[in-house]
Amino acid sequence: MHISVLYYELIDSLNISADGIYVDCTGGGGGHAGLLLERLGENGRLIIFDRDIDAVARLNSKFAEDRRVEVVHSNFADIDTALLSRNIEKVDGIYADFGVSSFQLQEAERGFSFRKDGPLDMRMDTTCGEPVSEIINTYSESNLSTIIYKYGEERFSRQIASAVIKRRAVKPFAATLDFAEVVKGAIPKKFHKKGINPATKTFQAFRIFVNGELDAVETLMSKVSSLLKTNGRFAAVSFHSLEDRIVKEWLNHYAAPCTCPDSFPVCVCGKEPEMKVITRKPIVPSEKEVMHNPLSRSAKLRVGERI
């Protein structure tokens, strides 16, 4: 079952205008989109992006009867190009729910889960790129360690990379559970946390790397201000510190006035604030939501408004 995280909080934060144009950057199961459409008038418009071809098919089926909806098979990093091709220069709201969807986790053949055995793939868009197995079986120990540390913030990245190199010399990696067991064995047992699989951070690292997730978030954030109408809002749910940091820094950048050094007697940069930050502190799930959906425990919602 797909459960949208911060379901009401995200849509509430957008201050929906009945006749507005909105962009869902990460369609997934269409949960947030469904709620937004309940508040959108008959002349409103919702454009849904998803890079996962299975998600696109699912969304097209779900909203087939709603003429206000258009589903686009595209990386949200290309949002500006996709909108311009539809003669849309600015919109009333943009939102994103970053990270892997529960549909992807539930489908073993996609390779995202360390709970179900399947091929080591992890690509959100299976029509392009290389699966994680190719990376794990060919990259150097140094490169593997860097990926695990940089994108998973895993303190035992070197030990895991070393274990991977030793094991693949005997037998290449092909399946998720096999890989998860090797990762688990490389982490000292005293650092295994109750209720959290030891392979969690490593799987996160390779998923982020193979899908270029942080680059996509960075690119999206560099464009949102220019795509929003005055009073238009951007809202994003992040699930780990790397994404959240990018969103926070870009919103603060857009909200910042003059960037000249204090030593300058007058402003020469001419920068004016483009957005205001609505959430000085991120909105997080309630205890009730975390209890019903443990995957929401690390979620953070940040919101900005175009001035």
C-alpha positions in Angstrom: 0.0 0.0 0.0 1.3 3.4 -1.0 1.2 6.0 1.7 2.0 9.7 0.9 4.2 11.3 3.6 3.0 14.6 5.1 -0.1 14.2 3.0 -2.1 17.2 4.1 0.8 19.3 5.2 2.4 19.4 1.8 -0.8 20.3 -0.1 -1.9 22.8 2.6 1.4 24.6 2.3 0.8 25.4 -1.4 -2.2 27.7 -0.8 -4.0 26.2 -3.8 -5.6 28.6 -6.2 -8.6 27.0 -7.9 -7.7 28.1 -11.4 -3.9 27.7 -10.9 -1.3 25.7 -12.7 0.7 23.3 -10.5 3.6 20.9 -11.0 4.1 17.6 -9.2 7.8 16.8 -9.7 7.6 13.2 -8.3 4.2 11.7 -9.2 4.8 8.3 -7.7 1.4 6.8 -6.6 -0.4 10.1 -7.2 -1.4 10.5 -3.5 -0.5 14.2 -3.2 -1.8 14.8 -6.7 -5.2 13.3 -5.8 -5.5 15.6 -2.8 -4.5 18.7 -4.8 -7.0 17.9 -7.5 -9.8 17.9 -4.9 -9.0 21.6 -4.3 -8.4 22.6 -7.9 -11.2 24.1 -10.0 -12.3 22.8 -13.4 -10.1 25.3 -15.1 -7.0 24.4 -13.1 -4.1 22.4 -14.4 -1.8 19.8 -12.9 1.3 18.6 -14.7 2.9 15.5 -13.1 6.5 14.4 -13.7 7.9 11.0 -13.1 11.1 9.4 -14.5 9.8 5.9 -13.7 7.9 4.5 -16.7 5.9 2.2 -14.5 4.8 5.2 -12.4 3.8 7.1 -15.5 1.6 4.2 -16.7 0.1 4.0 -13.2 -0.6 7.7 -13.1 -2.1 7.8 -16.6 -4.5 5.1 -15.6 -5.4 6.8 -12.3 -6.1 10.2 -13.8 -7.3 9.0 -17.2 -10.7 10.7 -16.8 -9.4 14.0 -15.5 -8.7 16.5 -18.3 -6.9 18.8 -15.9 -4.0 16.4 -15.6 -1.0 15.7 -17.9 1.5 13.1 -17.0 5.1 13.6 -18.3 7.8 10.9 -18.4 10.8 13.1 -17.5 13.3 13.9 -14.9 12.2 16.9 -12.9 15.5 18.5 -13.5 14.2 19.2 -17.0 11.1 21.0 -15.7 11.8 24.3 -17.4 12.2 22.7 -20.9 9.1 20.6 -20.4 7.0 23.5 -19.3 8.2 25.8 -22.2 7.3 23.1 -24.7 3.8 23.4 -23.4 3.9 27.2 -23.6 4.0 27.6 -19.9 6.4 30.2 -18.5 5.3 30.4 -14.9 3.2 28.3 -12.6 1.3 28.8 -9.3 3.0 26.1 -7.4 5.7 23.4 -7.6 6.1 20.5 -5.2 8.2 17.4 -4.8 8.3 14.3 -2.6 11.9 13.2 -3.0 13.2 9.7 -2.5 12.1 6.2 -3.5 8.4 5.3 -3.6 6.8 2.5 -1.8 5.8 1.0 -5.1 9.5 0.7 -6.1 10.3 -0.8 -2.7 7.5 -3.4 -2.9 8.5 -4.6 -6.4 11.5 -6.9 -5.8 12.5 -6.9 -9.4 13.4 -3.2 -9.2 16.2 -3.9 -6.7 15.5 -1.1 -4.3 14.7 -3.3 -1.3 17.1 -5.1 1.0 14.1 -7.0 2.4 13.1 -8.7 -0.9 15.4 -10.6 -3.2 15.7 -9.2 -6.7 18.2 -8.0 -9.3 20.6 -5.3 -8.1 19.2 -2.5 -10.3 17.8 0.5 -8.4 17.3 2.7 -11.5 14.3 4.9 -11.3 14.2 5.1 -15.1 15.0 1.6 -16.4 15.2 2.9 -20.0 18.6 4.5 -19.4 21.7 4.3 -17.3 23.5 1.3 -15.8 22.2 -0.9 -12.9 23.8 -0.8 -9.5 25.2 -4.3 -10.1 27.4 -3.0 -12.9 28.9 -0.4 -10.5 29.4 -2.8 -7.6 31.1 -5.3 -9.8 33.4 -3.0 -11.7 34.3 0.1 -9.7 37.5 0.3 -7.7 37.6 -0.1 -4.0 38.4 3.6 -3.5 35.5 4.7 -5.7 33.0 2.3 -4.0 34.1 3.6 -0.6 33.6 7.2 -1.7 30.1 6.5 -3.0 29.1 4.8 0.2 30.5 7.6 2.4 29.4 10.6 0.3 25.9 9.5 -0.5 25.1 7.2 2.4 27.1 9.0 5.2 28.2 5.5 6.2 31.1 5.5 8.7 32.1 2.0 7.7 32.4 2.8 4.0 36.0 1.5 3.7 35.2 -1.8 5.4 32.1 -2.3 3.2 34.1 -1.5 0.0 36.8 -3.9 1.0 34.3 -6.7 1.7 32.7 -6.1 -1.6 36.0 -6.3 -3.5 36.9 -9.6 -1.8 33.5 -11.2 -2.4 33.1 -10.2 -6.0 36.5 -11.7 -6.8 34.9 -15.1 -6.0 31.4 -14.4 -7.4 30.0 -11.2 -8.9 27.0 -9.6 -7.2 23.6 -10.0 -8.9 21.0 -10.0 -6.1 19.9 -7.6 -3.4 19.8 -9.9 -0.4 23.2 -11.3 -1.2 24.7 -7.8 -1.4 22.8 -6.8 1.8 24.3 -9.7 3.7 27.9 -8.8 2.7 27.3 -5.2 3.8 25.8 -6.4 7.1 28.8 -8.6 7.7 31.3 -5.7 7.1 29.7 -3.6 9.9 30.7 -4.6 13.5 27.7 -6.1 15.3 27.8 -3.6 18.1 26.9 -0.9 15.6 23.8 -2.7 14.3 20.8 -0.7 15.5 17.6 -2.4 16.5 14.9 -2.0 13.9 17.3 -0.6 11.2 18.9 -2.9 8.6 22.7 -2.4 8.6 22.6 -2.1 4.8 20.2 0.9 4.8 22.8 3.6 4.3 24.7 1.6 1.7 21.6 0.9 -0.4 20.7 4.6 -0.1 24.1 5.6 -1.3 24.0 3.5 -4.5 20.4 4.4 -5.3 21.3 8.1 -5.0 24.4 7.6 -7.1 23.0 5.5 -9.9 20.0 7.9 -10.3 22.0 11.2 -10.0 19.4 12.2 -7.4 21.4 15.0 -5.7 22.3 16.6 -9.1 18.7 16.5 -10.1 17.6 18.2 -6.8 20.3 20.8 -7.2 19.2 21.5 -10.8 15.5 21.7 -9.9 16.2 24.1 -7.0 18.2 26.4 -9.3 15.1 26.8 -11.5 12.1 27.0 -9.1 12.2 30.7 -8.4 12.2 31.7 -12.1 9.3 29.4 -12.8 7.0 30.6 -10.0 4.4 33.4 -10.4 4.4 36.1 -7.7 3.0 34.5 -4.5 3.5 31.1 -6.1 4.9 28.5 -3.7 7.5 25.7 -3.8 7.3 22.8 -1.3 9.6 19.8 -1.0 9.6 16.7 1.3 13.2 15.4 1.8 14.1 12.1 3.5 17.8 12.6 4.3 20.1 15.4 5.2 21.8 15.6 1.8 18.6 16.5 0.0 17.3 18.6 2.8 20.5 20.6 2.9 20.3 21.4 -0.8 16.6 22.6 -0.5 17.4 24.7 2.6 20.4 26.4 1.1 18.6 27.3 -2.1 15.6 28.7 -0.3 17.9 30.8 1.9 19.8 31.9 -1.2 16.6 33.1 -2.9 15.5 34.8 0.3 18.9 36.6 0.8 19.2 40.3 0.0 22.6 41.9 -0.9 25.5 39.4 -0.9 28.3 42.0 -0.9 31.0 41.7 1.8 30.5 43.8 4.9 33.6 45.8 3.9 31.8 47.2 0.9 30.5 50.7 1.6 27.7 50.4 -0.9 26.0 47.4 -2.6 27.4 46.6 -6.0 25.7 43.1 -6.5 22.2 44.5 -6.8 20.7 41.3 -5.5 17.1 41.6 -4.2 15.3 38.8 -2.4 13.3 36.6 -4.8 11.5 34.4 -2.3 10.6 34.3 1.3 11.1 31.2 3.4 7.8 30.1 4.9 9.2 27.3 7.1 12.1 28.6 9.2 12.1 25.2 10.7 11.0 22.2 8.6 7.7 20.6 9.2 8.1 17.0 10.3 5.6 14.1 10.6 3.5 13.7 13.7 4.1 10.8 16.1 0.9 9.3 14.8 2.1 9.4 11.2 5.4 7.8 12.1 3.6 5.1 14.0 1.4 4.2 11.0 4.2 4.8 8.4 7.7 4.2 9.8 9.2 5.2 6.4 8.1 8.8 7.2 10.3 9.1 10.3 13.1 11.1 8.6 10.9 13.3 6.4 11.2 17.1 6.4 9.0 19.6 4.6 10.3 23.0 3.5 8.3 25.7 1.8 9.2 29.0 0.0 7.1 31.7 -1.6 7.9 33.8 -4.7 7.9 37.5 -3.9 
